[in-house]
Amino acid sequence: MFKTDKNLCESVIEPKVATRVWHDEVFLAPQCKERFLTRSEIPELFEQQIFMAGLADLNLGYRVERQGPEEHTLLMSIGGRGLLTTANQCLDINPDSITVLPAHQPFRFELHPQSQHWKMAWILLSDSAQWQMIASMGQVVIESDVAESIYAALNLLHGDIHGRQSFRTLMLSEVVKLLSGVDSAAREAPLRVMSVFNLVESQLHHDWTVSEIARRAYLSEEQLNRVSKKLYGKTPREYVIALRMNKASDLLKTKEWSVKMIAARLGYRDANNFTHRFTKYFGVSPRRYRQDWQQAQCSFL
């Protein structure tokens, strides 16, 4: 269900967002197109606690900023790129993603500076018990291929305004069903990350990159970075290094393998590079670490 096609090889650090004063404002360039789904046109929205929805084909300029709206906001991105700014982070909004913005929290989303186009759908959900799971998720961007399905269902709804009530009810039930999986998608992310890092630990000789780990976890690099910090207190790159260094300390406690052999088993083609990394991590060289441990064992005996 989840995917990312980003090619990233460097460690991921979320940009620091300066303190700002938030405003309620909307800007659309003349080239933007937007279609609305309102309760007056589709009364069935009220039954599902959906305040309003829309389909947007955005070009050249677009932004929405809110101080703290009373409704939950969901963005289903299917083409082009957007940019989300919250009180503590900036996140790219890429295709095949759902952006979750719970009520009563400030945000700004806009056309990405590196993109001239963004195609997406948006839904405003009432801050009610039915959508409590949205309130608990926080402000996140979740990679998900259901975004296109939700867009398609809303497009069909728009085409049947003032038409068949039974059809609109069916389409809305499908939208709600798809949205109900958004929460489980967010909760699955830590499990996927742990699973991939279990694989990393079993293949420390492999040349792991952040981009490959993110791809295997079906997350963007920003999401991987956040989940990794929450789980391990480290960025993905830092955690891979920690796994290698801790394994190196175990292997150095035996005499069977030379430092060069241990370096190779842990993915370091250059033993000098391994020695530099180990010394930086533990404060002593691999050989000194081995000597100190052996001497400690002799003293203990």
Phi, psi and omega per residue, in radians:
M1 nan -0.524 -2.990
F2 -1.980 2.552 -3.077
K3 -2.774 2.850 3.006
T4 -2.623 2.488 3.141
D5 -2.059 0.372 -3.104
K6 -1.414 2.460 -3.130
N7 -1.912 1.714 -3.054
L8 -2.257 2.315 -3.070
C9 -2.101 -0.053 -3.103
E10 -1.832 2.828 3.090
S11 -1.114 2.662 -3.028
V12 -1.860 2.202 3.080
I13 -2.274 2.135 -3.116
E14 -1.149 2.310 3.133
P15 -1.133 2.503 3.117
K16 -1.363 2.303 -3.105
V17 -1.786 2.196 -3.110
A18 -1.219 2.634 3.072
T19 -1.070 2.377 -3.082
R20 -2.499 2.855 3.025
V21 -1.702 2.180 -3.063
W22 -1.566 2.581 3.129
H23 -2.300 2.801 2.972
D24 -1.668 1.938 -3.134
E25 -2.689 2.709 3.106
V26 -2.417 2.379 3.053
F27 -2.385 2.282 3.046
L28 -2.271 2.235 3.041
A29 -1.175 2.731 -3.129
P30 -0.998 -0.425 -3.111
Q31 -1.404 -0.125 -3.125
C32 -1.339 2.570 3.079
K33 -2.200 2.398 -3.118
E34 -2.562 2.329 3.088
R35 -2.041 2.430 -3.039
F36 -1.906 2.596 2.972
L37 -2.142 1.913 -3.068
T38 -1.992 2.876 3.141
R39 -1.163 -0.516 3.128
S40 -1.203 -0.549 3.132
E41 -1.550 -0.598 -3.133
I42 -2.235 1.514 -3.084
P43 -1.042 -0.422 -3.117
E44 -1.121 -0.318 3.083
L45 -1.038 -0.649 -3.110
F46 -1.068 -0.710 -3.116
E47 -1.093 -0.547 -3.119
Q48 -1.672 0.179 3.133
Q49 1.023 0.641 3.046
I50 -1.815 2.098 -3.067
F51 -1.313 -0.754 -3.099
M52 -2.933 2.826 3.069
A53 -2.582 2.939 -3.130
G54 -2.812 2.813 3.081
L55 -2.128 2.207 -2.998
A56 -2.217 2.301 3.005
D57 -2.084 1.751 -2.877
L58 -1.871 2.342 -3.083
N59 -2.442 2.375 2.980
L60 1.252 -0.585 3.118
G61 -2.931 2.259 -3.138
Y62 -2.908 2.397 3.022
R63 -2.791 2.590 3.044
V64 -2.357 2.211 3.081
E65 -2.219 2.378 -3.133
R66 -2.303 2.432 3.095
Q67 -1.271 -0.683 -3.086
G68 3.026 1.280 -3.028
P69 -1.107 2.734 -3.137
E70 -1.445 -0.209 3.128
E71 -1.928 2.737 2.974
H72 -1.343 2.483 3.129
T73 -2.039 2.283 3.053
L74 -2.137 2.364 3.080
L75 -2.066 2.212 3.084
M76 -1.885 1.831 -3.057
S77 -1.651 2.251 -3.126
I78 -2.197 -0.101 3.118
G79 -2.871 2.645 -3.095
G80 1.218 -2.778 -3.086
R81 -2.505 2.534 3.000
G82 -2.127 3.058 3.111
L83 -2.362 2.248 3.127
L84 -1.877 2.289 3.033
T85 -2.088 2.210 3.065
T86 -2.095 -3.008 -3.095
A87 -1.154 -0.371 -3.072
N88 -2.379 0.169 3.130
Q89 -2.834 2.791 2.992
C90 -2.105 2.303 -3.088
L91 -2.314 2.404 2.983
D92 -1.232 2.496 3.021
I93 -1.946 1.823 -3.068
N94 -1.753 2.932 3.079
P95 -1.021 2.732 -3.136
D96 1.049 0.871 3.113
S97 -2.503 2.731 3.047
I98 -2.125 2.158 3.091
T99 -1.702 2.211 -3.105
V100 -1.901 2.156 -3.127
L101 -2.274 1.625 -3.122
P102 -1.078 2.743 -3.124
A103 -1.111 2.746 3.011
H104 1.218 0.352 3.071
Q105 -2.243 2.369 -3.099
P106 -1.269 2.651 3.087
F107 -2.855 2.919 3.032
R108 -2.534 2.218 2.985
F109 -2.202 2.567 -2.993
E110 -2.750 2.958 3.037
L111 -1.102 2.328 -3.095
H112 -1.122 2.417 -3.127
P113 -1.010 -0.436 -3.128
Q114 -1.687 0.177 -3.130
S115 -2.337 2.479 3.097
Q116 -1.746 0.056 -3.028
H117 -2.590 2.527 3.070
W118 -2.659 2.142 3.114
K119 -1.994 2.152 -3.061
M120 -2.762 2.931 2.999
A121 -2.103 2.660 3.107
W122 -2.308 2.620 3.122
I123 -2.367 2.337 3.028
L124 -1.843 2.070 -3.109
L125 -1.830 2.431 3.093
S126 -1.101 2.520 3.092
D127 -1.389 1.316 -3.042
S128 -2.205 3.035 -3.133
A129 -1.059 -0.562 -3.119
Q130 -1.056 -0.589 -3.088
W131 -1.940 0.551 3.141
Q132 -1.079 -0.581 -3.124
M133 -1.101 -0.521 3.090
I134 -1.181 -0.727 -3.117
A135 -1.081 -0.517 -3.063
S136 -1.499 -0.119 -3.014
M137 -1.489 -0.399 -3.050
G138 1.387 3.121 -3.103
Q139 -1.508 1.855 -3.048
V140 -2.429 2.770 2.978
V141 -2.025 2.069 -3.049
I142 -1.946 2.147 3.063
E143 -1.205 2.168 -3.080
S144 -2.814 2.319 3.133
D145 -1.428 -0.002 3.063
V146 -1.348 -0.186 3.121
A147 -1.011 -0.748 -3.129
E148 -1.174 -0.622 3.119
S149 -1.151 -0.714 3.108
I150 -1.137 -0.727 3.112
Y151 -1.037 -0.791 -3.120
A152 -1.101 -0.725 3.135
A153 -1.134 -0.721 3.110
L154 -1.163 -0.614 3.103
N155 -1.121 -0.716 3.082
L156 -1.142 -0.673 3.093
L157 -1.060 -0.782 -3.124
H158 -1.089 -0.641 -3.140
G159 -1.238 -0.245 -3.100
D160 -1.988 0.362 3.063
I161 -0.993 2.327 -3.113
H162 1.125 0.290 -3.129
G163 -1.810 -2.238 -3.028
R164 -1.378 2.042 3.139
Q165 -1.090 -0.728 -3.113
S166 -1.090 -0.654 3.135
F167 -1.189 -0.765 3.128
R168 -1.091 -0.706 3.106
T169 -1.086 -0.711 3.120
L170 -1.126 -0.799 -3.129
M171 -1.128 -0.706 3.126
L172 -1.147 -0.674 3.107
S173 -1.116 -0.596 3.099
E174 -1.196 -0.722 3.100
V175 -1.058 -0.819 3.140
V176 -1.080 -0.700 3.112
K177 -1.074 -0.762 3.130
L178 -1.161 -0.696 3.138
L179 -1.169 -0.514 -3.122
S180 -1.140 -0.334 3.124
G181 -1.513 -0.112 -3.106
V182 -1.125 -0.747 -3.124
D183 -1.102 -0.773 -3.133
S184 -1.129 -0.560 3.108
A185 -1.097 -0.751 3.131
A186 -1.159 -0.656 -3.115
R187 -1.305 -0.389 3.126
E188 -1.328 -0.391 -3.040
A189 -0.987 -0.854 3.127
P190 -1.039 -0.644 3.127
L191 -1.140 -0.709 3.117
R192 -1.148 -0.704 3.139
V193 -1.135 -0.764 3.117
M194 -1.086 -0.676 3.127
S195 -1.107 -0.745 -3.138
V196 -1.179 -0.712 3.141
F197 -1.220 -0.439 2.980
N198 -1.116 -0.685 3.073
L199 -1.156 -0.748 3.113
V200 -0.991 -0.775 -3.108
E201 -1.124 -0.519 3.129
S202 -1.487 -0.172 -3.140
Q203 -2.357 0.985 -3.097
L204 -1.186 -0.268 3.091
H205 -1.339 -0.286 -3.115
H206 -1.272 2.587 -3.139
D207 -1.454 1.357 -3.064
W208 -1.266 2.380 3.013
T209 -2.117 2.784 3.115
V210 -1.069 -0.653 -3.117
S211 -1.111 -0.698 -3.133
E212 -1.220 -0.716 3.114
I213 -1.085 -0.755 3.118
A214 -1.085 -0.742 -3.138
R215 -1.102 -0.746 -3.125
R216 -1.196 -0.482 3.116
A217 -1.559 -0.026 -3.116
Y218 1.000 0.792 3.121
L219 -2.317 2.762 2.935
S220 -1.306 2.873 -3.129
E221 -1.157 -0.533 3.102
E222 -1.140 -0.776 3.126
Q223 -1.135 -0.761 3.117
L224 -1.015 -0.734 -3.137
N225 -1.070 -0.783 -3.125
R226 -1.148 -0.792 -3.115
V227 -1.148 -0.724 3.139
S228 -1.081 -0.742 3.116
K229 -1.123 -0.663 3.141
K230 -1.211 -0.685 -3.095
L231 -1.363 -0.767 -2.949
Y232 -2.078 -0.134 -3.107
G233 1.284 0.279 -3.102
K234 -2.470 2.735 2.986
T235 -1.223 2.849 3.115
P236 -0.963 -0.772 -3.139
R237 -1.095 -0.765 3.120
E238 -1.098 -0.651 -3.099
Y239 -1.250 -0.647 3.067
V240 -1.080 -0.753 3.099
I241 -1.076 -0.747 -3.141
A242 -1.091 -0.719 3.105
L243 -1.069 -0.753 3.141
R244 -1.171 -0.752 -3.104
M245 -1.179 -0.716 3.128
N246 -1.155 -0.648 3.066
K247 -1.185 -0.669 3.101
A248 -1.053 -0.724 -3.139
S249 -1.105 -0.597 3.088
D250 -1.196 -0.798 -3.080
L251 -1.191 -0.499 3.140
L252 -1.270 -0.184 3.137
K253 -1.448 0.013 3.045
T254 -2.022 2.799 -3.130
K255 -1.708 -0.109 -2.993
E256 -1.168 -0.614 -3.057
W257 -1.965 2.414 3.061
S258 -1.315 2.923 3.099
V259 -1.062 -0.654 3.133
K260 -1.118 -0.716 3.119
M261 -1.158 -0.732 3.128
I262 -1.111 -0.736 3.122
A263 -1.012 -0.779 -3.128
A264 -1.134 -0.705 -3.133
R265 -1.153 -0.354 -3.104
L266 -1.840 0.198 3.025
G267 1.612 0.164 3.127
Y268 -1.782 1.882 -3.141
R269 -1.240 -0.491 3.139
D270 -1.839 2.011 -3.129
A271 -1.080 -0.563 3.123
N272 -1.156 -0.653 3.085
N273 -1.115 -0.739 3.085
F274 -1.071 -0.796 -3.140
T275 -1.054 -0.744 3.122
H276 -1.093 -0.785 -3.131
R277 -1.130 -0.758 -3.133
F278 -1.114 -0.763 -3.127
T279 -1.112 -0.697 3.112
K280 -1.140 -0.634 -3.069
Y281 -1.344 -0.787 -3.041
F282 -1.814 -0.238 3.131
G283 1.542 -0.080 3.079
V284 -2.417 2.761 3.133
S285 -1.266 2.825 3.101
P286 -1.003 -0.758 -3.133
R287 -1.122 -0.733 3.130
R288 -1.166 -0.672 3.102
Y289 -1.040 -0.785 3.131
R290 -1.117 -0.771 3.139
Q291 -1.088 -0.784 -3.128
D292 -1.105 -0.682 -3.124
W293 -1.194 -0.726 3.139
Q294 -1.130 -0.703 3.109
Q295 -1.144 -0.656 3.117
A296 -1.139 -0.657 3.120
Q297 -1.169 -0.691 3.104
C298 -1.124 -0.700 -3.140
S299 -1.161 -0.640 3.131
F300 -1.150 -0.664 3.138
L301 -1.297 nan nan
